Amino acid sequence: MGPASIPPRTGVARLCLWSLGYAARRWPGLLTVVVMTLLKTGLEVLKPWPMKVLVDQVLSDKPAPEVLKLLPGPATPDNLLAWCVAGTVLLFLLGWAAALGLAYASIGFGQRMVFDLAGDLFGRLQRLSLRFHSRKPLGDSIRRVTTDCGCVSTIVVDALLPVATSVISLGAMFGILWQIDSTLALLALAVVPYMIVVFRVYAGPMEARSTRHEEAEGRLYNVVEETLSAIPVVQAFGLEEQAEGRFRKTTRAIFDATWSMRSVELQFKVLMGLATAAGTAAVVWLGARHALDGRVSVGDILIFLSYLASLYAPLEALMYTPFTIQQAAGSARRVREILETDPEVKDRPGARPLATAFGHVCLKDVSFGYEPGRPVLHGVSLEARPGETVAIVGATGAGKSTLVSLVPRFFDPWEGRITFDGVDVRDVQLQDLRGRVSLVLQESFLFPLTVAENIAYGRPGASRNEIEAAARAANAHVFIGRLPRGYDTVVGERGATLSGGERQRLAIARALLKDAPVLILDEPTSALDAETEGLLLAALERLMAGRTTFVIAHRFSMVRRADRIVVIQGGKIVESGTHVELLKAGGSYHRLHELQAPPAVSGAVV
């Protein structure tokens, strides 16, 4: 199911069930949180009772109930006062310990759920197609992993568990209040209808403003990512102030959205507080009348008022719960959008590993495009035999890179089929297929790891001797030896601490170490000067030896060495042959060659 088919508003109940699935993964942590919550709630219930004994038995000298006679020592005012003080301190310490334990348990439980979800999301993002990633801003994807995954903790720890706690607390508190004075208990609940009406009025505006705030923050991530990724261009054109203006404009939008959201939240809290204040005032007035009439003691009124605060707190929590879930719902839907997006390229049922690895690649009547109704390739047929080098040339936008991207199944063709050693690539396990293909691209991507780790990226278990042998074959060993820590030197982000030629040599070493039967070279030297290119050609020839190689290049220094050259125009193969044959034919290849050949030798066959 693609993003377009995902319901824009997944039901709250479904989001809660989905979040509870991650809670179930961490059930020991969930059980710890529940136990600590029950313990804390029980201690909250006991806290007011020393005050009742102090008022009724110590200060008023009323007869002690039978339960107090079970305490050691006589039931005298002095002895009971000591027990009141000791009980108050003990309950405070136990309550503090329970609250601290609950906080630690909740943080650990919540963070583990977040990391579980982030891991699932990151894994899914890695398996989605290049087409998906080309349509999603990088900053947006980063925010989904780093920020939006916190929704699962918000829903479970901040909403669902407090609901369960509130229900238990309400039951316990109301039961005690009913035993003290049933009339006062019913009066305390008289504000509930008003609280429900307030929630219904404010739920929609709070959710809308929360969504607006979330979208504004997402735009900020995109602005920062886009600007920092293009920092050389920004500095080259002197557009720092313009970039700062975009940043300030986005932050102002976030401020406006935050202010709007918080103002509505504040109004909601004030109206909820008004309800609890009115309820408390009514109980105080009627409770005082009952105490004056002798229906309850002063201690009972104090107990009642203490429990009344504990009654209204869970009531307010219950009212806030839907809003808390709605706040997290936007993030949860963004996360689920990715998790419920099926990879366009995936293993078919029954897909198997390749039994052979000769590197015989065949494309038969292949058509493909990135957008419906706009094909890039039209009925292309091409065969590359084991060990053969096939060069693909043509104008920019002709479909060269698109063609070779179908071999490792970065995309699947609309029509036709591609076979690897006689097996349709869609019937091969994707991981196994890509393990048989190496790539050296125009812009070699290096990770901020050591040189050795970058070379061994496609084969993590390689030994140091194997890594060094690949580096020697790629003509990289000498410059690596000059680095501060040799093979253990950590390269900068995207290899920024190395020159373009050095980065390409590491990429060649990486491909050599992977030792795949099929090699794709996509403009590997086009960004280099002629001298550096000459140094790399020997390494590339060693890399290509014995492998089925597809070469995309505008420079004919590499193309002329190919066993076969195919020319693509408008997504179709218009010529095929050797360098000499195509020059003699005087067609498209000859014209492309003429554009690069020096005038004095423009007609020579090189």
MILO-864157 format. One record per residue (C-alpha): residue number from 1; residue in one letter; x, y, z. Coordinates in nm, 2 decimals. Example, Ala and Ser with C-alpha at 12.3 -4.5 7.8 and 13.67 -1.06 7.14 Angstrom:
# residues 2
  num  residu    east   north      up
    1       A    1.23   -0.45    0.78
    2       S    1.37   -0.11    0.71
This chain:
# residues 606
  num  residu    east   north      up
    1       M    0.00    0.00    0.00
    2       G    0.16    0.33   -0.11
    3       P    0.13    0.66    0.07
    4       A   -0.17    0.77   -0.13
    5       S   -0.38    0.48   -0.01
    6       I   -0.32    0.54    0.36
    7       P   -0.61    0.69    0.53
    8       P   -0.52    1.05    0.63
    9       R   -0.67    1.01    0.98
   10       T   -0.61    0.68    1.14
   11       G   -0.87    0.62    1.42
   12       V   -0.75    0.70    1.77
   13       A   -0.85    0.36    1.89
   14       R   -0.63    0.20    1.61
   15       L   -0.34    0.42    1.70
   16       C   -0.37    0.32    2.07
   17       L   -0.38   -0.05    1.98
   18       W   -0.08    0.00    1.75
   19       S    0.11    0.17    2.03
   20       L    0.02   -0.10    2.28
   21       G    0.19   -0.35    2.04
   22       Y    0.52   -0.18    2.11
   23       A    0.44   -0.17    2.48
   24       A    0.39   -0.55    2.47
   25       R    0.74   -0.59    2.33
   26       R    0.87   -0.44    2.65
   27       W    0.63   -0.62    2.89
   28       P    0.87   -0.64    3.18
   29       G    0.91   -0.26    3.17
   30       L    0.53   -0.22    3.14
   31       L    0.47   -0.45    3.43
   32       T    0.72   -0.25    3.64
   33       V    0.54    0.08    3.56
   34       V    0.20   -0.07    3.64
   35       V    0.32   -0.21    3.98
   36       M    0.49    0.12    4.07
   37       T    0.18    0.31    3.97
   38       L   -0.05    0.10    4.19
   39       L    0.20    0.14    4.48
   40       K    0.21    0.51    4.44
   41       T   -0.17    0.53    4.41
   42       G   -0.21    0.32    4.73
   43       L    0.02    0.55    4.92
   44       E   -0.17    0.86    4.79
   45       V   -0.49    0.71    4.94
   46       L   -0.32    0.67    5.28
   47       K   -0.15    1.01    5.30
   48       P   -0.45    1.21    5.46
   49       W   -0.52    0.97    5.74
   50       P   -0.26    1.09    5.99
   51       M   -0.41    1.44    5.96
   52       K   -0.76    1.30    6.05
   53       V   -0.61    1.13    6.36
   54       L   -0.43    1.45    6.46
   55       V   -0.75    1.66    6.43
   56       D   -1.01    1.42    6.57
   57       Q   -0.81    1.22    6.83
   58       V   -0.52    1.44    6.93
   59       L   -0.66    1.79    6.91
   60       S   -1.03    1.71    6.98
   61       D   -0.98    1.43    7.22
   62       K   -1.24    1.21    7.05
   63       P   -1.24    0.84    7.13
   64       A   -0.99    0.65    6.92
   65       P   -1.13    0.39    6.68
   66       E   -1.05    0.03    6.73
   67       V   -0.79    0.02    6.46
   68       L   -0.57    0.28    6.64
   69       K   -0.57    0.06    6.95
   70       L   -0.37   -0.19    6.76
   71       L   -0.07    0.05    6.76
   72       P    0.20   -0.01    7.02
   73       G    0.16    0.19    7.34
   74       P   -0.15    0.35    7.50
   75       A   -0.40    0.55    7.28
   76       T   -0.31    0.87    7.46
   77       P   -0.29    1.21    7.27
   78       D    0.09    1.22    7.31
   79       N    0.14    0.87    7.18
   80       L   -0.10    0.92    6.89
   81       L    0.07    1.25    6.80
   82       A    0.40    1.06    6.78
   83       W    0.24    0.81    6.55
   84       C    0.09    1.08    6.34
   85       V    0.43    1.24    6.29
   86       A    0.59    0.91    6.22
   87       G    0.31    0.80    5.98
   88       T    0.33    1.13    5.79
   89       V    0.71    1.11    5.75
   90       L    0.69    0.74    5.66
   91       L    0.42    0.79    5.40
   92       F    0.61    1.09    5.25
   93       L    0.93    0.89    5.22
   94       L    0.75    0.59    5.07
   95       G    0.55    0.81    4.84
   96       W    0.87    0.99    4.73
   97       A    1.04    0.66    4.67
   98       A    0.75    0.52    4.47
   99       A    0.73    0.84    4.26
  100       L    1.10    0.83    4.19
  101       G    1.08    0.46    4.10
  102       L    0.78    0.53    3.87
  103       A    0.97    0.81    3.70
  104       Y    1.27    0.59    3.63
  105       A    1.06    0.30    3.52
  106       S    0.85    0.52    3.29
  107       I    1.15    0.69    3.13
  108       G    1.33    0.36    3.06
  109       F    1.01    0.19    2.94
  110       G    0.91    0.49    2.72
  111       Q    1.26    0.53    2.56
  112       R    1.29    0.16    2.48
  113       M    0.95    0.18    2.30
  114       V    1.07    0.49    2.11
  115       F    1.40    0.31    2.00
  116       D    1.20    0.00    1.89
  117       L    0.98    0.21    1.67
  118       A    1.27    0.42    1.54
  119       G    1.45    0.10    1.45
  120       D    1.15   -0.03    1.26
  121       L    1.11    0.30    1.08
  122       F    1.47    0.33    0.99
  123       G    1.48   -0.03    0.86
  124       R    1.17    0.04    0.65
  125       L    1.32    0.36    0.51
  126       Q    1.63    0.18    0.40
  127       R    1.42   -0.07    0.20
  128       L    1.19    0.18    0.02
  129       S    1.27    0.26   -0.34
  130       L    1.49    0.54   -0.47
  131       R    1.18    0.68   -0.62
  132       F    1.02    0.72   -0.27
  133       H    1.33    0.89   -0.13
  134       S    1.35    1.13   -0.43
  135       R    1.00    1.25   -0.35
  136       K    1.05    1.29    0.02
  137       P    1.27    1.58    0.16
  138       L    1.56    1.44    0.36
  139       G    1.48    1.66    0.66
  140       D    1.13    1.53    0.67
  141       S    1.25    1.17    0.69
  142       I    1.51    1.26    0.96
  143       R    1.24    1.42    1.17
  144       R    1.02    1.11    1.14
  145       V    1.30    0.90    1.28
  146       T    1.44    1.13    1.54
  147       T    1.12    1.32    1.66
  148       D    0.80    1.16    1.55
  149       C    0.88    0.82    1.69
  150       G    0.84    0.98    2.04
  151       C    0.46    0.95    1.97
  152       V    0.45    0.59    2.10
  153       S    0.58    0.70    2.44
  154       T    0.34    0.99    2.45
  155       I    0.04    0.77    2.37
  156       V    0.13    0.48    2.61
  157       V    0.32    0.65    2.90
  158       D    0.16    1.00    2.89
  159       A   -0.20    0.90    2.80
  160       L   -0.30    0.53    2.83
  161       L   -0.13    0.45    3.15
  162       P   -0.25    0.77    3.32
  163       V   -0.60    0.67    3.21
  164       A   -0.57    0.33    3.38
  165       T   -0.42    0.51    3.69
  166       S   -0.70    0.77    3.69
  167       V   -0.97    0.51    3.67
  168       I   -0.82    0.32    3.97
  169       S   -0.77    0.64    4.16
  170       L   -1.12    0.76    4.09
  171       G   -1.27    0.44    4.20
  172       A   -1.07    0.44    4.53
  173       M   -1.12    0.81    4.60
  174       F   -1.49    0.81    4.52
  175       G   -1.55    0.50    4.74
  176       I   -1.38    0.67    5.04
  177       L   -1.57    0.99    4.98
  178       W   -1.90    0.80    4.96
  179       Q   -1.83    0.64    5.29
  180       I   -1.75    0.97    5.45
  181       D   -2.05    1.17    5.31
  182       S   -2.25    1.04    5.01
  183       T   -2.41    1.38    4.95
  184       L   -2.08    1.56    4.93
  185       A   -1.94    1.28    4.70
  186       L   -2.23    1.34    4.45
  187       L   -2.18    1.72    4.48
  188       A   -1.81    1.68    4.40
  189       L   -1.90    1.50    4.07
  190       A   -2.16    1.76    3.97
  191       V   -1.89    1.95    3.77
  192       V   -1.82    1.65    3.54
  193       P   -2.08    1.74    3.27
  194       Y   -1.94    2.09    3.25
  195       M   -1.59    1.95    3.21
  196       I   -1.71    1.73    2.93
  197       V   -1.87    2.02    2.75
  198       V   -1.55    2.23    2.78
  199       F   -1.34    1.94    2.64
  200       R   -1.58    1.89    2.34
  201       V   -1.56    2.27    2.26
  202       Y   -1.18    2.28    2.28
  203       A   -1.07    1.94    2.14
  204       G   -1.10    2.04    1.78
  205       P   -0.91    2.37    1.80
  206       M   -0.64    2.22    2.01
  207       E   -0.58    1.93    1.76
  208       A   -0.59    2.17    1.46
  209       R   -0.33    2.40    1.62
  210       S   -0.11    2.11    1.72
  211       T   -0.11    1.98    1.36
  212       R   -0.02    2.33    1.24
  213       H    0.27    2.35    1.49
  214       E    0.40    2.01    1.38
  215       E    0.39    2.10    1.01
  216       A    0.58    2.43    1.08
  217       E    0.85    2.24    1.27
  218       G    0.88    1.99    0.98
  219       R    0.94    2.29    0.74
  220       L    1.22    2.41    0.97
  221       Y    1.40    2.07    0.94
  222       N    1.38    2.09    0.56
  223       V    1.52    2.45    0.55
  224       V    1.81    2.35    0.77
  225       E    1.89    2.03    0.58
  226       E    1.86    2.19    0.24
  227       T    2.08    2.49    0.33
  228       L    2.35    2.29    0.51
  229       S    2.36    2.03    0.23
  230       A    2.41    2.31   -0.03
  231       I    2.65    2.52    0.18
  232       P    2.92    2.55   -0.09
  233       V    2.66    2.69   -0.33
  234       V    2.52    2.92   -0.07
  235       Q    2.86    3.06    0.01
  236       A    2.97    3.08   -0.36
  237       F    2.67    3.30   -0.45
  238       G    2.68    3.50   -0.12
  239       L    2.33    3.39   -0.02
  240       E    2.39    3.35    0.35
  241       E    2.15    3.64    0.44
  242       Q    1.88    3.50    0.21
  243       A    1.92    3.16    0.38
  244       E    1.90    3.33    0.72
  245       G    1.59    3.51    0.60
  246       R    1.42    3.17    0.51
  247       F    1.52    3.04    0.85
  248       R    1.38    3.34    1.04
  249       K    1.06    3.32    0.83
  250       T    1.02    2.95    0.92
  251       T    1.09    3.01    1.29
  252       R    0.84    3.30    1.30
  253       A    0.58    3.05    1.16
  254       I    0.67    2.81    1.44
  255       F    0.64    3.08    1.70
  256       D    0.30    3.18    1.57
  257       A    0.18    2.82    1.57
  258       T    0.32    2.76    1.92
  259       W    0.16    3.08    2.05
  260       S   -0.17    2.98    1.90
  261       M   -0.16    2.63    2.03
  262       R   -0.05    2.73    2.39
  263       S   -0.31    3.01    2.41
  264       V   -0.59    2.75    2.34
  265       E   -0.43    2.51    2.59
  266       L   -0.42    2.78    2.85
  267       Q   -0.79    2.87    2.80
  268       F   -0.87    2.50    2.83
  269       K   -0.67    2.47    3.16
  270       V   -0.83    2.79    3.30
  271       L   -1.18    2.66    3.23
  272       M   -1.10    2.32    3.38
  273       G   -0.95    2.49    3.68
  274       L   -1.27    2.69    3.72
  275       A   -1.47    2.37    3.73
  276       T   -1.25    2.22    4.01
  277       A   -1.25    2.55    4.20
  278       A   -1.63    2.57    4.18
  279       G   -1.66    2.20    4.29
  280       T   -1.42    2.25    4.58
  281       A   -1.60    2.57    4.69
  282       A   -1.94    2.39    4.69
  283       V   -1.80    2.10    4.89
  284       V   -1.64    2.34    5.14
  285       W   -1.96    2.52    5.19
  286       L   -2.18    2.21    5.22
  287       G   -1.92    2.02    5.42
  288       A   -1.90    2.30    5.67
  289       R   -2.28    2.30    5.71
  290       H   -2.26    1.92    5.77
  291       A   -1.98    1.96    6.03
  292       L   -2.18    2.23    6.21
  293       D   -2.48    2.00    6.21
  294       G   -2.27    1.72    6.36
  295       R   -2.31    1.49    6.07
  296       V   -1.93    1.47    6.01
  297       S   -1.62    1.55    6.21
  298       V   -1.37    1.82    6.13
  299       G   -1.12    1.54    6.05
  300       D   -1.37    1.40    5.81
  301       I   -1.40    1.73    5.63
  302       L   -1.02    1.76    5.61
  303       I   -0.99    1.40    5.47
  304       F   -1.27    1.48    5.23
  305       L   -1.10    1.80    5.10
  306       S   -0.77    1.62    5.06
  307       Y   -0.93    1.34    4.86
  308       L   -1.13    1.59    4.66
  309       A   -0.80    1.72    4.51
  310       S   -0.70    1.36    4.44
  311       L   -1.04    1.31    4.28
  312       Y   -1.03    1.61    4.05
  313       A   -0.66    1.54    3.94
  314       P   -0.75    1.21    3.77
  315       L   -1.07    1.37    3.63
  316       E   -0.86    1.64    3.46
  317       A   -0.62    1.38    3.35
  318       L   -0.90    1.19    3.18
  319       M   -1.02    1.50    3.01
  320       Y   -0.66    1.58    2.89
  321       T   -0.60    1.22    2.76
  322       P   -0.78    1.26    2.42
  323       F   -0.59    1.58    2.36
  324       T   -0.26    1.42    2.46
  325       I   -0.33    1.14    2.21
  326       Q   -0.44    1.38    1.94
  327       Q   -0.11    1.57    1.99
  328       A    0.08    1.25    1.93
  329       A   -0.16    1.14    1.66
  330       G   -0.01    1.36    1.39
  331       S    0.34    1.21    1.45
  332       A    0.20    0.86    1.48
  333       R    0.03    0.90    1.14
  334       R    0.35    1.02    0.98
  335       V    0.54    0.72    1.12
  336       R    0.27    0.48    1.01
  337       E    0.26    0.63    0.67
  338       I    0.62    0.50    0.62
  339       L    0.57    0.17    0.80
  340       E    0.26    0.10    0.59
  341       T    0.43    0.19    0.26
  342       D    0.51   -0.12    0.07
  343       P    0.85   -0.12   -0.09
  344       E    0.81   -0.10   -0.47
  345       V    1.10   -0.34   -0.51
  346       K    1.08   -0.65   -0.29
  347       D    1.13   -1.02   -0.30
  348       R    0.86   -1.22   -0.47
  349       P    0.71   -1.51   -0.28
  350       G    0.95   -1.80   -0.34
  351       A    1.24   -1.58   -0.44
  352       R    1.57   -1.78   -0.43
  353       P    1.94   -1.70   -0.42
  354       L    2.14   -1.71   -0.74
  355       A    2.28   -2.06   -0.80
  356       T    2.56   -1.93   -1.02
  357       A    2.75   -1.60   -1.04
  358       F    2.89   -1.58   -1.39
  359       G    2.75   -1.23   -1.45
  360       H    2.55   -1.29   -1.77
  361       V    2.31   -1.00   -1.78
  362       C    2.03   -0.97   -2.04
  363       L    1.76   -0.70   -2.09
  364       K    1.48   -0.79   -2.32
  365       D    1.23   -0.53   -2.45
  366       V    1.26   -0.32   -2.13
  367       S    1.05   -0.01   -2.09
  368       F    1.05    0.21   -1.78
  369       G    0.98    0.56   -1.65
  370       Y    0.97    0.74   -1.32
  371       E    0.63    0.90   -1.37
  372       P    0.32    0.73   -1.52
  373       G    0.28    0.80   -1.89
  374       R    0.63    0.94   -1.92
  375       P    0.87    0.65   -2.02
  376       V    1.24    0.70   -2.01
  377       L    1.33    0.37   -2.17
  378       H    1.14    0.23   -2.47
  379       G    1.18   -0.14   -2.55
  380       V    1.55   -0.17   -2.48
  381       S    1.72   -0.50   -2.54
  382       L    2.08   -0.55   -2.44
  383       E    2.31   -0.84   -2.35
  384       A    2.63   -0.84   -2.15
  385       R    2.82   -1.17   -2.15
  386       P    3.04   -1.28   -1.86
  387       G    3.36   -1.08   -1.86
  388       E    3.25   -0.84   -2.13
  389       T    3.27   -0.46   -2.10
  390       V    2.97   -0.27   -2.24
  391       A    3.00    0.11   -2.27
  392       I    2.67    0.31   -2.27
  393       V    2.70    0.66   -2.43
  394       G    2.45    0.93   -2.52
  395       A    2.34    1.28   -2.44
  396       T    2.25    1.39   -2.09
  397       G    1.90    1.26   -2.01
  398       A    1.90    0.98   -2.27
  399       G    1.84    0.72   -2.01
  400       K    2.19    0.58   -1.95
  401       S    2.19    0.58   -1.57
  402       T    1.83    0.47   -1.57
  403       L    1.92    0.16   -1.77
  404       V    2.20    0.04   -1.55
  405       S    1.99    0.11   -1.23
  406       L    1.76   -0.17   -1.34
  407       V    2.03   -0.43   -1.31
  408       P    2.06   -0.43   -0.93
  409       R    1.68   -0.37   -0.91
  410       F    1.68   -0.02   -0.78
  411       F    1.36   -0.01   -0.99
  412       D    1.16   -0.27   -1.17
  413       P    1.07   -0.23   -1.54
  414       W    0.72   -0.15   -1.66
  415       E    0.75   -0.40   -1.94
  416       G    1.00   -0.66   -2.05
  417       R    1.24   -0.86   -1.82
  418       I    1.60   -0.86   -1.70
  419       T    1.78   -1.18   -1.64
  420       F    2.10   -1.26   -1.44
  421       D    2.26   -1.58   -1.54
  422       G    1.93   -1.68   -1.71
  423       V    1.71   -1.61   -1.41
  424       D    1.46   -1.32   -1.40
  425       V    1.60   -1.08   -1.14
  426       R    1.25   -1.05   -0.98
  427       D    1.28   -1.42   -0.89
  428       V    1.61   -1.37   -0.71
  429       Q    1.64   -1.27   -0.35
  430       L    1.71   -0.89   -0.36
  431       Q    1.99   -0.90   -0.11
  432       D    2.16   -1.18   -0.30
  433       L    2.13   -1.00   -0.64
  434       R    2.27   -0.68   -0.51
  435       G    2.55   -0.87   -0.34
  436       R    2.66   -0.97   -0.70
  437       V    2.68   -0.61   -0.83
  438       S    2.94   -0.35   -0.74
  439       L    2.91    0.02   -0.82
  440       V    3.16    0.30   -0.86
  441       L    2.97    0.63   -0.91
  442       Q    3.07    0.98   -1.02
  443       E    3.04    1.10   -0.66
  444       S    3.19    0.84   -0.43
  445       F    3.01    0.84   -0.10
  446       L    3.23    0.78    0.19
  447       F    3.12    0.75    0.55
  448       P    3.27    0.93    0.85
  449       L    3.45    0.60    0.94
  450       T    3.81    0.49    0.91
  451       V    3.96    0.43    0.57
  452       A    3.97    0.06    0.64
  453       E    3.60    0.05    0.73
  454       N    3.51    0.25    0.42
  455       I    3.70    0.00    0.19
  456       A    3.54   -0.30    0.37
  457       Y    3.19   -0.14    0.37
  458       G    3.06   -0.40    0.12
  459       R    3.24   -0.68    0.29
  460       P    3.26   -0.61    0.67
  461       G    3.44   -0.93    0.76
  462       A    3.74   -0.87    0.54
  463       S    4.08   -0.90    0.70
  464       R    4.33   -0.62    0.71
  465       N    4.55   -0.80    0.45
  466       E    4.26   -0.82    0.21
  467       I    4.18   -0.45    0.26
  468       E    4.54   -0.35    0.20
  469       A    4.56   -0.57   -0.11
  470       A    4.24   -0.41   -0.25
  471       A    4.39   -0.06   -0.18
  472       R    4.72   -0.15   -0.36
  473       A    4.53   -0.27   -0.66
  474       A    4.33    0.06   -0.66
  475       N    4.65    0.26   -0.64
  476       A    4.54    0.39   -0.30
  477       H    4.79    0.23   -0.07
  478       V    5.05    0.51   -0.11
  479       F    4.83    0.80   -0.02
  480       I    4.67    0.61    0.26
  481       G    5.01    0.56    0.41
  482       R    5.06    0.93    0.42
  483       L    4.74    0.99    0.62
  484       P    4.79    1.06    1.00
  485       R    4.69    0.71    1.11
  486       G    4.70    0.53    0.78
  487       Y    4.41    0.29    0.74
  488       D    4.28    0.38    1.08
  489       T    4.24    0.75    0.98
  490       V    3.88    0.87    1.01
  491       V    3.77    1.05    0.70
  492       G    3.55    1.36    0.71
  493       E    3.18    1.37    0.64
  494       R    3.13    1.24    0.28
  495       G    3.50    1.21    0.25
  496       A    3.55    1.59    0.27
  497       T    3.91    1.55    0.40
  498       L    4.02    1.37    0.08
  499       S    4.06    1.49   -0.28
  500       G    3.82    1.37   -0.55
  501       G    4.08    1.13   -0.69
  502       E    4.15    0.98   -0.35
  503       R    3.78    0.93   -0.28
  504       Q    3.75    0.75   -0.62
  505       R    4.04    0.53   -0.55
  506       L    3.88    0.42   -0.22
  507       A    3.56    0.35   -0.40
  508       I    3.75    0.14   -0.65
  509       A    3.92   -0.05   -0.36
  510       R    3.58   -0.10   -0.20
  511       A    3.45   -0.25   -0.53
  512       L    3.76   -0.47   -0.57
  513       L    3.72   -0.61   -0.22
  514       K    3.35   -0.68   -0.27
  515       D    3.46   -0.89   -0.57
  516       A    3.12   -0.90   -0.74
  517       P    3.08   -1.05   -1.09
  518       V    2.90   -0.75   -1.23
  519       L    3.04   -0.40   -1.21
  520       I    2.87   -0.07   -1.29
  521       L    3.08    0.24   -1.35
  522       D    2.87    0.55   -1.37
  523       E    3.08    0.84   -1.48
  524       P    3.36    0.74   -1.24
  525       T    3.61    0.99   -1.37
  526       S    3.40    1.28   -1.51
  527       A    3.46    1.50   -1.21
  528       L    3.84    1.46   -1.22
  529       D    4.10    1.64   -1.42
  530       A    4.28    1.46   -1.70
  531       E    4.60    1.39   -1.50
  532       T    4.40    1.23   -1.21
  533       E    4.19    1.04   -1.45
  534       G    4.50    0.89   -1.61
  535       L    4.61    0.77   -1.27
  536       L    4.28    0.60   -1.21
  537       L    4.25    0.42   -1.54
  538       A    4.50    0.16   -1.45
  539       A    4.31    0.09   -1.13
  540       L    3.98    0.07   -1.31
  541       E    4.12   -0.17   -1.57
  542       R    4.23   -0.40   -1.28
  543       L    3.88   -0.37   -1.13
  544       M    3.71   -0.45   -1.46
  545       A    3.93   -0.75   -1.54
  546       G    3.72   -1.07   -1.56
  547       R    3.39   -0.89   -1.46
  548       T    3.08   -0.81   -1.66
  549       T    3.11   -0.43   -1.67
  550       F    2.87   -0.15   -1.77
  551       V    3.05    0.17   -1.82
  552       I    2.87    0.51   -1.85
  553       A    3.10    0.79   -1.95
  554       H    3.11    1.10   -2.16
  555       R    3.49    1.09   -2.19
  556       F    3.60    0.85   -2.46
  557       S    3.92    0.76   -2.27
  558       M    3.72    0.48   -2.10
  559       V    3.46    0.42   -2.37
  560       R    3.71    0.33   -2.65
  561       R    3.84    0.04   -2.43
  562       A    3.50   -0.13   -2.42
  563       D    3.43   -0.46   -2.59
  564       R    3.10   -0.31   -2.72
  565       I    2.95    0.03   -2.72
  566       V    2.58    0.11   -2.73
  567       V    2.44    0.45   -2.81
  568       I    2.11    0.56   -2.65
  569       Q    1.89    0.84   -2.78
  570       G    1.55    0.92   -2.64
  571       G    1.55    0.60   -2.43
  572       K    1.63    0.37   -2.73
  573       I    1.94    0.20   -2.84
  574       V    2.02    0.34   -3.19
  575       E    2.38    0.20   -3.24
  576       S    2.59   -0.08   -3.12
  577       G    2.94   -0.19   -3.20
  578       T    3.31   -0.14   -3.12
  579       H    3.48    0.20   -3.11
  580       V    3.63    0.15   -3.46
  581       E    3.31    0.02   -3.61
  582       L    3.10    0.30   -3.48
  583       L    3.34    0.57   -3.60
  584       K    3.35    0.42   -3.94
  585       A    2.96    0.41   -3.95
  586       G    2.96    0.79   -3.91
  587       G    2.64    0.79   -3.70
  588       S    2.55    0.93   -3.36
  589       Y    2.86    0.79   -3.19
  590       H    3.09    0.95   -3.45
  591       R    2.92    1.29   -3.39
  592       L    2.96    1.25   -3.01
  593       H    3.33    1.16   -3.07
  594       E    3.38    1.46   -3.29
  595       L    3.26    1.69   -3.02
  596       Q    3.54    1.58   -2.79
  597       A    3.82    1.52   -3.04
  598       P    4.08    1.80   -3.09
  599       P    4.04    1.97   -3.43
  600       A    4.38    1.85   -3.57
  601       V    4.29    1.49   -3.53
  602       S    3.91    1.52   -3.56
  603       G    3.89    1.26   -3.84
  604       A    4.14    1.02   -3.69
  605       V    4.05    0.68   -3.55
  606       V    4.19    0.67   -3.21
